[in-house]
């Protein structure tokens, strides 16, 4: 049985951290699992692609196609991508049969403190503009299957919450 866990949220909320922990746990449970990390897909397939709405849409269409193909072939797929626009996430939901959206959130101050890629530092200094979740747009999901506040939970608790929801949905 396969399905897609679509993890979304602004930079620094813990998408990649949760994706890696979920991957490990699902493999332990005997599933074939792959992670599609938005940054990794972008850097490998089209490193010169920008961040305009149109470029983000193209990137997200590619990720959706990859996730749907993997899931259709029996692989549980964890997608870790900002996907800042509601319309992109709705497109993913329409295209992927067994789809679970997990929205990660935490206060801006926490994301700035974490800043794993140094993006908030650059945005604060004015070096970059339009950082999603800072001065760039992020349309919060209206009805995700799961919403987790990552500054209030351990990664282990997040993993358990995702697995519990996947069970409730009949995915595992």
Buried (B, 14 or more C-beta within 10 A) or exposed (E): EBBBBBBBBBBBBBBBBBBBBBBEBBEEEEBEBBBBBBBEBBEEEEEEBEBEEEBBBEBBBBBBEBBBEBBEEEBBBBBBBBBBBEEBBEBBBEBBEBBBBBBBBBEEEBBBEBBEEEBBEBBBEEEBEEBBBBEBEBEEBEEBBBBBBBBEBEBEEBBEBBBEBBEEBEBB
